[in-house]
Amino acid sequence: MHTTDSPSIGRVVEITGERALVELTADPTRRTAEGCYPGQPGSHVKIPFEEHNIVGIVSGVRMDNGHDGAPTRQLADCLLVGTLYPDGRFGRGVAVYPTVGQRVGVVAPEELRRILAEFVQYGYAFGRHSQAEDQRAFVQADRFFGQHVAVLGNTGCGKSCTVVSVLQHAIRQYPNSHIIVLDLHGEYASAFPDNALLVPADKVELPYWLLNFDEFQALFVDQNEPTAQNQASVLRDAIVRAKMTTDSNEQLGLGKAITADAPIFFELPEVLEQIRSWNIQMVSNSEGRMEPGPLFGAFDKFLIRLDARTSDPRFRFMFAPTSCTNDGHLPGLLRDYLSIDTGKRIAVIDLSAVPSEALGVVVGVVSRLVYEFNLWNPVRQHFPVLMVYEEAHHYLPSRLDPRFATARTAVERIAKEGRKYGIGMIVVSQRPKELSETVLSQCNTYVAMRLSNPEDQAYVRKLVPDSLAGLMNMLPALRTGEALVVGDSVPLPTKVLIDCPDPRPESTNVEFCRWWTEGEPLDVERVLKRWRARRKDL
C-alpha cells in the first residue's frame, strides 16, 4: 500500500502529546476531491513528516476570532491515532511526532479502505463503517472475543440488537463456537431459533449440590448474626460428610480429596438432619446430668431460613430439580451449557424467573462452573468459551452488596484471569457508572452507543486511553444502531453502523400509539395463571 498525495487542507499550529491543533486553510464548507469537508468531526487526516504519515481523527472544529485585530481562524482538534509507514503498513500509535507548520491533508478513500481492512483476513464483521458504508468493519476476532468486550448505551439505543448481531455473525461463521448468554429479561430466545440451546425461565435448573461452599453460605448464613461463624463451620462439616457418603455409596474413590467445594451430589435432607441433631444435642456434665450442648439452639434461625428457602416454590430450580438429580447428570448439564457434542453453538439461559435473592448466586455459579471447567481442562487453549452478561449492572454492581458478592467474585475472576484459560466475556449495561469497575477496566474493546447521562459519559471517558477520551464527546449524538468501537480489536476508533439482526430479539419498543388506538382483548385469567405458576408456557 502506497500513500497518496492529497491537497493540503491546513497546517499544524500546536502539538500536545496525542493531539494536534490544525489551522484550516481550505474552505470547510466545500467538499474536497476526496469527498469530505475539511475539518469535519470524525473525518481522518494525515500529517506527512519525513517518510511517515501520521494519521489523526478530527474530534472537533471551532472558530477562533483572534486577538488585537488578528484575522479569524478555523481550528480543528485532531487525535493522533496511528502511523502510515513508508512500506505502506499502518500501525497504532505515533511513530514520530510532526512539528508545527507541517501541512495537513485528507486520508484518501483508498488509503482509508486499506487501513480499515487491516483485519479482513479474519473475515469477521458485524457492521459497516459510518463514513464508508460500502466497507465492512472487520475486527480482530481473537482480541475481540478473548480480551473482553463492553457494550454500553442508553435503553432504546440498540444494545440488545447489537449483541444479537455480534453473536449471530459469530455462530454463522464459527461452527464450533461455545457461547453462554445469561438473559435477564428473556429477550434473546427468539433471536436464535437454530443452532442454540434455549433454556426457558421455567426450565432453568441449577441444583444445590453444584454450589461451592461460599455460594451455599451466601444463601443460608446471615453474617450479621452472632453465631454466623459457628453456622458456617457446622454447615461446611455437614456438607463434607454428606458428600463422603455419596463417595462411599457410588465408589467414586475420592476419599480425603473431597471438600465442601467439590461438584459432588449429596442429599440435602442428610445435611439438615445432621445440623438439627447438633442443634438439639444434649451432653452429660461432670455430675452426670444432661444439659444443652455447646451448639444447642445456635441454629434455630439458620434452620428456619434453610427450611423457608428449600420449600419456596421460586427456588424449585435449585432445591427440587427434576433433570439433574445425581452425579451422573452433571456431564450432560455441562455438555448442554457449553455446547459440547450437541450440534448447538450457543446456550441462552433465561433468568427472568429467578428471584432477586438468588440472581447473584445463579450468575456466580454458572460463571464459576465455566471458569473451573476450563481451569481443569487440559486442552483449554482449543476450547475457548464466551460468556455474555446482559444488563450486568443488576448483579455486578459497583457498590458492595452481599446479595451479589458471589456473582462479583466469579465474574471479576473471569475478567482478570479468564484470558489465560480461554474464557472471554461480553458485558452489556445501560448504566456503566453502576457497574463493577474491575469488570469494565479489564475490557479491551468498548462498543459505546448513545449515552446521554453526563455521569455515564464521564465514566466511560475514564475507561478509555486519554488520547481517545475526546471521541467520547460523540456519544450523545450517535444514531440508534450506531456505535463507536474503540480498542485493540479494531485498526482505528471507528463509528460503526451495526447490522440489523435477523431474527431480532424481543426488545423492540412497545407501540403505544398503535395499541392504545386499536386495543386487543386480554385474558386476565391466563395472565394470573402464568403469574401464579411462574410459567410462561401456559
C-alpha positions as CSV (number, residue, x, y, z in Angstrom):
1,M,0.0,0.0,0.0
2,H,1.4,3.3,-1.0
3,T,0.4,6.6,0.4
4,T,-1.5,9.1,-1.8
5,D,-0.6,12.7,-2.1
6,S,-3.6,14.9,-1.3
7,P,-4.1,18.6,-1.4
8,S,-3.3,20.5,1.8
9,I,-6.3,21.5,4.0
10,G,-4.3,23.2,6.7
11,R,-1.2,23.3,8.8
12,V,-0.2,22.2,12.3
13,V,-0.1,25.1,14.8
14,E,0.2,23.1,18.0
15,I,1.2,19.6,19.2
16,T,0.4,18.3,22.7
17,G,1.2,14.7,23.1
18,E,-1.6,12.8,21.5
19,R,-3.3,15.8,20.0
20,A,-2.6,18.2,17.1
21,L,-4.3,21.6,16.6
22,V,-4.7,22.3,12.9
23,E,-5.4,25.7,11.3
24,L,-7.6,25.1,8.3
25,T,-6.6,26.8,5.1
26,A,-9.2,25.1,2.9
27,D,-12.9,26.2,2.9
28,P,-14.6,23.8,5.4
29,T,-17.9,24.4,3.6
30,R,-16.7,22.9,0.4
31,R,-16.1,19.2,-0.3
32,T,-12.5,18.2,-1.1
33,A,-11.7,15.9,-4.1
34,E,-11.8,13.0,-1.6
35,G,-15.5,13.7,-0.9
36,C,-15.3,15.1,2.6
37,Y,-15.4,18.5,4.2
38,P,-12.1,19.9,5.7
39,G,-12.2,19.6,9.5
40,Q,-15.4,17.6,9.6
41,P,-15.6,15.9,13.0
42,G,-15.0,12.2,12.6
43,S,-13.0,12.6,9.4
44,H,-9.5,11.3,9.0
45,V,-6.5,13.4,8.3
46,K,-2.8,12.7,7.7
47,I,0.3,14.8,8.5
48,P,3.3,13.9,6.3
49,F,6.6,14.0,8.3
50,E,9.8,12.7,6.9
51,E,8.9,9.3,5.3
52,H,5.9,8.8,7.6
53,N,2.3,9.9,7.5
54,I,0.7,10.5,11.0
55,V,-3.0,9.7,10.9
56,G,-5.4,11.6,13.0
57,I,-9.2,11.8,13.6
58,V,-10.9,15.2,13.8
59,S,-12.7,15.3,17.2
60,G,-13.9,19.0,17.0
61,V,-13.7,22.2,15.0
62,R,-14.2,25.8,16.1
63,M,-13.7,29.4,15.1
64,D,-11.0,31.5,16.7
65,N,-11.7,35.2,16.5
66,G,-8.2,36.1,17.3
67,H,-6.9,38.9,19.4
68,D,-5.8,42.5,18.7
69,G,-7.2,42.6,15.3
70,A,-5.8,39.2,14.2
71,P,-7.9,37.5,11.5
72,T,-10.4,34.8,12.3
73,R,-9.1,31.3,12.1
74,Q,-10.8,27.9,11.7
75,L,-9.2,25.4,14.0
76,A,-9.6,21.6,14.1
77,D,-8.7,19.4,17.1
78,C,-7.2,16.1,15.9
79,L,-6.4,13.0,17.9
80,L,-3.3,11.3,16.6
81,V,-4.1,7.5,16.4
82,G,-1.6,5.8,14.1
83,T,1.1,5.9,11.5
84,L,1.3,5.0,7.8
85,Y,4.9,3.7,7.3
86,P,7.0,4.1,4.2
87,D,6.3,0.5,3.2
88,G,2.5,1.1,3.3
89,R,1.9,-0.6,6.7
90,F,-0.4,1.0,9.2
91,G,0.3,0.8,12.9
92,R,-1.4,2.0,16.0
93,G,0.4,4.8,17.8
94,V,2.6,7.7,16.7
95,A,6.0,6.6,15.4
96,V,7.4,10.1,15.0
97,Y,5.8,13.3,16.1
98,P,5.3,16.1,13.5
99,T,6.2,19.7,14.2
100,V,4.3,22.9,13.9
101,G,4.0,24.2,10.5
102,Q,3.6,20.8,8.8
103,R,0.9,20.7,6.2
104,V,-2.1,18.5,6.8
105,G,-4.0,16.5,4.1
106,V,-7.0,14.3,4.0
107,V,-6.7,10.5,4.1
108,A,-7.7,9.3,0.7
109,P,-10.6,6.9,0.4
110,E,-8.4,4.1,-0.9
111,E,-5.9,4.6,2.0
112,L,-8.8,4.6,4.5
113,R,-10.2,1.4,3.0
114,R,-6.9,-0.3,3.3
115,I,-6.4,0.9,6.9
116,L,-9.8,-0.3,7.9
117,A,-9.4,-3.6,6.2
118,E,-6.3,-4.5,8.3
119,F,-8.2,-7.4,9.9
120,V,-10.1,-8.5,6.8
121,Q,-8.3,-11.9,6.9
122,Y,-10.3,-12.8,10.0
123,G,-13.5,-12.4,7.9
124,Y,-15.5,-11.3,11.0
125,A,-17.6,-8.1,11.0
126,F,-20.9,-7.1,12.4
127,G,-21.4,-3.8,10.8
128,R,-20.3,-1.1,8.3
129,H,-18.2,2.0,8.7
130,S,-20.4,5.0,9.2
131,Q,-18.1,7.1,7.0
132,A,-17.5,4.4,4.4
133,E,-20.8,2.5,4.3
134,D,-19.6,0.4,1.4
135,Q,-17.0,-1.2,3.6
136,R,-17.4,-3.8,6.3
137,A,-16.0,-3.0,9.8
138,F,-13.7,-6.0,10.2
139,V,-12.4,-6.7,13.7
140,Q,-9.5,-8.9,15.0
141,A,-11.8,-11.7,16.3
142,D,-9.2,-13.3,18.7
143,R,-8.7,-10.0,20.5
144,F,-12.4,-9.1,20.3
145,F,-13.7,-12.2,21.9
146,G,-10.7,-13.2,24.0
147,Q,-9.9,-9.9,25.7
148,H,-13.4,-8.9,26.8
149,V,-16.0,-6.5,25.3
150,A,-18.2,-3.9,27.0
151,V,-21.4,-2.9,25.1
152,L,-22.6,0.4,26.7
153,G,-25.6,2.6,25.9
154,N,-28.9,4.1,26.9
155,T,-32.0,2.0,26.8
156,G,-33.5,2.1,23.4
157,C,-30.2,2.8,21.6
158,G,-30.0,-0.8,20.1
159,K,-27.8,-2.6,22.7
160,S,-29.7,-5.9,22.6
161,C,-29.8,-5.8,18.7
162,T,-26.0,-5.1,18.7
163,V,-25.2,-8.1,21.0
164,V,-27.5,-10.4,19.0
165,S,-25.9,-9.2,15.7
166,V,-22.4,-9.9,17.2
167,L,-23.5,-13.4,18.3
168,Q,-25.4,-14.3,15.1
169,H,-22.4,-13.4,12.9
170,A,-20.2,-15.5,15.3
171,I,-22.3,-18.7,15.3
172,R,-22.8,-18.5,11.5
173,Q,-19.1,-18.1,10.8
174,Y,-17.7,-20.4,13.5
175,P,-19.3,-23.9,13.6
176,N,-17.6,-24.9,16.9
177,S,-18.4,-21.8,19.0
178,H,-19.2,-22.2,22.7
179,I,-21.3,-19.3,23.9
180,I,-23.4,-18.9,27.1
181,V,-25.8,-16.0,27.3
182,L,-27.3,-15.0,30.7
183,D,-30.5,-13.4,29.6
184,L,-32.0,-11.4,32.4
185,H,-35.3,-10.4,30.6
186,G,-36.0,-13.3,28.3
187,E,-35.3,-11.3,25.2
188,Y,-32.8,-13.5,23.3
189,A,-34.6,-16.8,22.7
190,S,-36.5,-15.5,19.6
191,A,-33.2,-14.4,18.0
192,F,-31.7,-17.9,17.9
193,P,-34.2,-20.4,16.5
194,D,-31.4,-22.6,15.2
195,N,-28.0,-23.8,16.5
196,A,-28.9,-22.8,20.0
197,L,-29.9,-24.5,23.3
198,L,-32.8,-22.4,24.7
199,V,-33.3,-22.8,28.4
200,P,-36.7,-21.1,29.1
201,A,-37.3,-19.5,32.5
202,D,-39.4,-22.3,33.9
203,K,-36.9,-25.0,32.8
204,V,-33.8,-23.5,34.3
205,E,-32.2,-25.9,36.8
206,L,-29.1,-25.3,38.8
207,P,-29.1,-28.0,41.5
208,Y,-28.0,-27.0,45.0
209,W,-25.2,-29.6,45.0
210,L,-23.3,-27.7,42.3
211,L,-22.9,-24.7,44.7
212,N,-19.5,-24.3,46.3
213,F,-19.3,-23.6,50.0
214,D,-19.2,-19.8,49.6
215,E,-22.3,-19.8,47.4
216,F,-24.1,-22.1,49.8
217,Q,-23.1,-19.9,52.7
218,A,-24.4,-16.7,50.8
219,L,-27.8,-18.2,50.6
220,F,-28.2,-19.5,54.2
221,V,-25.8,-17.8,56.6
222,D,-26.6,-14.3,57.8
223,Q,-23.3,-12.7,58.6
224,N,-24.9,-10.3,61.0
225,E,-25.9,-13.0,63.4
226,P,-23.6,-13.6,66.4
227,T,-23.4,-17.3,65.6
228,A,-22.6,-16.8,61.9
229,Q,-19.1,-18.3,62.3
230,N,-20.4,-21.4,64.0
231,Q,-23.1,-21.8,61.4
232,A,-20.6,-21.7,58.6
233,S,-18.3,-24.2,60.3
234,V,-21.1,-26.6,61.0
235,L,-22.5,-26.3,57.5
236,R,-19.2,-27.0,55.9
237,D,-18.7,-30.1,58.1
238,A,-22.2,-31.4,57.3
239,I,-21.8,-30.9,53.6
240,V,-18.4,-32.7,53.5
241,R,-19.9,-35.6,55.5
242,A,-22.9,-35.9,53.0
243,K,-20.5,-35.8,50.0
244,M,-18.3,-38.5,51.6
245,T,-21.5,-40.7,51.9
246,T,-22.0,-40.3,48.2
247,D,-18.4,-41.1,47.5
248,S,-18.7,-44.3,49.6
249,N,-22.1,-45.3,48.1
250,E,-21.1,-44.7,44.4
251,Q,-17.5,-45.8,44.9
252,L,-16.1,-42.6,43.4
253,G,-12.7,-43.3,45.0
254,L,-12.1,-39.7,46.1
255,G,-11.7,-40.3,49.8
256,K,-10.0,-37.5,51.7
257,A,-9.7,-35.4,48.5
258,I,-13.4,-34.4,49.0
259,T,-14.0,-30.8,50.0
260,A,-17.2,-28.7,50.5
261,D,-16.4,-27.1,47.1
262,A,-16.3,-30.3,45.1
263,P,-19.1,-30.7,42.5
264,I,-20.4,-34.0,44.0
265,F,-24.1,-34.8,44.6
266,F,-25.3,-35.1,48.2
267,E,-28.6,-35.5,49.9
268,L,-29.8,-32.2,51.3
269,P,-32.1,-33.9,53.9
270,E,-28.9,-35.6,55.3
271,V,-27.3,-32.2,55.8
272,L,-30.4,-30.8,57.5
273,E,-30.7,-33.9,59.8
274,Q,-27.1,-33.6,60.8
275,I,-27.4,-29.9,61.7
276,R,-30.7,-30.4,63.6
277,S,-29.1,-33.1,65.7
278,W,-26.3,-30.8,66.7
279,N,-28.8,-28.0,67.3
280,I,-30.7,-30.1,69.9
281,Q,-27.8,-32.1,71.2
282,M,-27.7,-32.7,75.0
283,V,-24.4,-33.6,76.7
284,S,-23.6,-35.0,80.1
285,N,-22.0,-32.7,82.6
286,S,-19.4,-33.5,85.3
287,E,-22.2,-34.6,87.6
288,G,-23.7,-36.9,85.1
289,R,-26.8,-34.8,84.4
290,M,-27.8,-34.0,80.8
291,E,-27.6,-30.3,79.8
292,P,-27.7,-28.4,76.5
293,G,-24.6,-29.0,74.3
294,P,-22.3,-26.2,73.1
295,L,-24.3,-25.8,69.8
296,F,-27.8,-26.2,71.4
297,G,-30.2,-23.7,69.8
298,A,-27.4,-22.0,67.8
299,F,-29.0,-22.9,64.5
300,D,-32.7,-22.1,65.2
301,K,-32.8,-19.1,62.8
302,F,-30.5,-20.8,60.3
303,L,-32.8,-23.9,60.1
304,I,-35.8,-21.7,59.7
305,R,-34.1,-19.8,56.9
306,L,-33.0,-23.0,55.3
307,D,-36.4,-24.6,55.5
308,A,-38.0,-21.5,54.1
309,R,-35.7,-21.4,51.1
310,T,-35.9,-25.0,50.3
311,S,-39.7,-25.0,50.4
312,D,-40.1,-21.7,48.5
313,P,-41.6,-22.5,45.0
314,R,-39.4,-19.8,43.5
315,F,-36.4,-21.8,44.4
316,R,-37.6,-25.1,42.8
317,F,-35.0,-24.7,40.1
318,M,-32.3,-25.2,42.8
319,F,-33.8,-27.4,45.5
320,A,-36.3,-29.5,43.6
321,P,-34.5,-30.3,40.3
322,T,-36.1,-32.8,38.0
323,S,-33.4,-33.4,35.4
324,C,-30.2,-33.1,37.3
325,T,-30.7,-35.2,40.4
326,N,-27.4,-37.2,40.8
327,D,-23.7,-37.2,39.8
328,G,-24.4,-38.9,36.6
329,H,-26.4,-36.0,35.2
330,L,-23.5,-33.4,35.6
331,P,-21.7,-34.3,32.4
332,G,-24.9,-33.9,30.4
333,L,-25.6,-30.5,32.0
334,L,-22.0,-29.3,31.2
335,R,-22.3,-30.6,27.6
336,D,-25.6,-28.7,27.1
337,Y,-24.5,-25.4,28.6
338,L,-21.1,-25.5,26.9
339,S,-22.4,-26.8,23.5
340,I,-20.2,-29.9,23.5
341,D,-21.3,-32.6,21.1
342,T,-24.8,-31.3,21.0
343,G,-24.9,-29.8,17.5
344,K,-25.5,-26.4,19.1
345,R,-23.2,-23.3,19.2
346,I,-24.8,-21.2,21.8
347,A,-26.8,-21.7,25.1
348,V,-29.3,-19.0,26.0
349,I,-30.4,-19.2,29.7
350,D,-33.5,-17.2,30.6
351,L,-33.1,-15.8,34.1
352,S,-36.2,-13.8,34.2
353,A,-37.9,-16.1,36.7
354,V,-35.0,-16.3,39.1
355,P,-35.8,-14.5,42.3
356,S,-33.7,-11.4,43.0
357,E,-32.3,-13.0,46.2
358,A,-30.9,-15.9,44.2
359,L,-29.8,-14.0,41.0
360,G,-26.3,-13.2,42.2
361,V,-25.8,-16.8,43.3
362,V,-27.1,-18.2,39.9
363,V,-24.8,-15.9,37.9
364,G,-21.9,-16.7,40.2
365,V,-22.4,-20.5,40.0
366,V,-22.7,-20.6,36.2
367,S,-19.6,-18.3,35.8
368,R,-17.6,-20.3,38.3
369,L,-18.5,-23.6,36.7
370,V,-17.3,-22.4,33.3
371,Y,-14.1,-21.0,34.8
372,E,-13.3,-24.2,36.8
373,F,-14.2,-26.4,33.8
374,N,-11.6,-24.7,31.7
375,L,-9.2,-24.4,34.6
376,W,-9.1,-28.2,34.8
377,N,-9.5,-28.7,31.0
378,P,-6.1,-30.0,29.6
379,V,-7.0,-28.7,26.1
380,R,-8.5,-25.4,27.2
381,Q,-6.5,-23.5,24.6
382,H,-8.5,-25.4,22.0
383,F,-11.8,-24.8,23.8
384,P,-12.5,-21.1,24.1
385,V,-15.8,-20.1,25.7
386,L,-17.6,-16.7,25.5
387,M,-19.8,-15.6,28.4
388,V,-22.4,-12.9,27.7
389,Y,-23.7,-10.9,30.7
390,E,-26.9,-9.0,29.8
391,E,-27.9,-6.0,32.0
392,A,-24.9,-6.7,34.1
393,H,-25.3,-3.7,36.4
394,H,-28.2,-5.5,38.1
395,Y,-25.9,-8.2,39.5
396,L,-22.4,-6.8,39.2
397,P,-22.8,-3.5,41.0
398,S,-20.1,-1.1,41.7
399,R,-21.1,-0.8,45.3
400,L,-20.6,-3.7,47.8
401,D,-23.8,-5.6,48.1
402,P,-23.8,-9.0,50.0
403,R,-26.6,-10.3,47.7
404,F,-24.3,-10.1,44.7
405,A,-20.9,-10.9,46.2
406,T,-20.9,-14.4,44.7
407,A,-21.5,-13.0,41.2
408,R,-19.0,-10.2,41.5
409,T,-16.3,-12.6,42.8
410,A,-16.8,-15.1,39.9
411,V,-17.2,-12.6,37.1
412,E,-14.3,-10.4,38.3
413,R,-12.1,-13.5,38.3
414,I,-13.0,-14.2,34.7
415,A,-12.4,-10.5,33.9
416,K,-8.9,-10.7,35.4
417,E,-7.8,-14.3,34.7
418,G,-10.2,-15.7,32.1
419,R,-8.0,-14.9,29.1
420,K,-5.4,-17.3,30.4
421,Y,-8.0,-20.1,30.5
422,G,-9.7,-19.4,27.2
423,I,-12.7,-17.6,28.6
424,G,-13.9,-14.2,27.1
425,M,-16.9,-12.2,28.0
426,I,-19.3,-9.5,26.7
427,V,-20.7,-7.2,29.4
428,V,-23.8,-5.3,28.5
429,S,-25.1,-2.3,30.5
430,Q,-27.1,0.9,30.2
431,R,-25.5,2.3,33.4
432,P,-21.7,1.9,33.2
433,K,-21.2,4.0,36.3
434,E,-23.2,1.5,38.4
435,L,-21.2,-1.5,37.0
436,S,-18.2,-3.1,38.7
437,E,-15.1,-1.0,37.9
438,T,-12.9,-4.1,38.0
439,V,-15.0,-5.8,35.2
440,L,-15.1,-2.7,33.0
441,S,-11.5,-1.8,33.3
442,Q,-10.4,-5.3,32.1
443,C,-12.4,-4.9,28.8
444,N,-10.1,-4.2,25.8
445,T,-12.8,-3.3,23.4
446,Y,-15.7,-0.9,24.0
447,V,-18.7,-0.8,21.8
448,A,-20.1,2.6,23.0
449,M,-23.5,3.5,21.9
450,R,-25.7,6.6,22.6
451,L,-25.2,7.7,26.2
452,S,-27.0,10.8,27.4
453,N,-26.3,10.7,31.2
454,P,-23.3,13.1,31.9
455,E,-22.1,10.8,34.7
456,D,-22.0,7.8,32.5
457,Q,-20.3,9.7,29.7
458,A,-17.6,10.9,32.2
459,Y,-17.1,7.4,33.5
460,V,-16.7,5.9,30.0
461,R,-14.1,8.6,29.2
462,K,-12.1,7.4,32.2
463,L,-12.1,3.9,30.9
464,V,-10.5,4.6,27.5
465,P,-7.0,5.9,27.0
466,D,-6.6,9.7,27.4
467,S,-5.8,10.1,23.8
468,L,-9.3,8.8,22.9
469,A,-11.3,10.5,25.6
470,G,-12.2,13.3,23.3
471,L,-14.0,10.9,20.9
472,M,-16.4,10.1,23.7
473,N,-18.0,13.6,23.2
474,M,-19.7,12.0,20.2
475,L,-21.7,9.5,22.3
476,P,-24.9,11.7,22.8
477,A,-25.1,12.3,19.0
478,L,-24.9,8.7,17.9
479,R,-27.8,7.3,15.9
480,T,-29.9,4.3,17.1
481,G,-27.9,1.2,16.0
482,E,-24.7,3.1,15.6
483,A,-21.7,2.6,17.9
484,L,-18.2,4.0,18.5
485,V,-15.9,1.0,18.6
486,V,-12.7,1.6,20.5
487,G,-10.0,-0.9,21.4
488,D,-7.2,-3.3,20.3
489,S,-9.6,-5.3,18.1
490,V,-10.1,-2.5,15.5
491,P,-7.5,-0.7,13.4
492,L,-8.8,2.7,14.4
493,P,-11.5,4.0,16.7
494,T,-14.4,3.9,14.4
495,K,-18.1,4.7,14.2
496,V,-19.9,1.6,13.0
497,L,-23.5,1.1,11.8
498,I,-24.4,-2.3,13.4
499,D,-26.1,-4.9,11.1
500,C,-29.7,-5.4,11.9
501,P,-30.1,-8.9,13.4
502,D,-32.2,-11.5,11.7
503,P,-34.2,-12.6,13.6
504,R,-34.5,-9.8,16.1
505,P,-34.6,-10.2,19.9
506,E,-37.8,-9.4,21.8
507,S,-36.5,-6.0,22.9
508,T,-38.3,-3.7,20.4
509,N,-40.1,-0.6,21.7
510,V,-43.8,-1.1,22.5
511,E,-46.1,0.6,20.0
512,F,-48.1,2.8,22.4
513,C,-49.9,4.7,19.8
514,R,-51.0,1.6,17.8
515,W,-52.3,-0.4,20.7
516,W,-53.9,2.5,22.6
517,T,-55.7,3.1,19.3
518,E,-56.6,-0.4,18.2
519,G,-56.7,-2.2,21.5
520,E,-56.9,-6.0,21.9
521,P,-58.9,-8.4,24.2
522,L,-56.9,-9.5,27.2
523,D,-57.3,-12.8,29.0
524,V,-56.7,-11.7,32.6
525,E,-57.3,-15.2,34.0
526,R,-54.5,-16.5,31.8
527,V,-52.2,-13.8,33.0
528,L,-52.9,-14.7,36.6
529,K,-52.4,-18.4,35.9
530,R,-49.0,-17.8,34.4
531,W,-48.1,-15.4,37.2
532,R,-49.1,-17.7,40.0
533,A,-47.4,-20.7,38.5
534,R,-44.4,-18.7,37.4
535,R,-44.6,-20.4,34.0
536,K,-44.5,-18.6,30.6
537,D,-45.7,-21.6,28.6
538,L,-49.2,-21.6,29.9
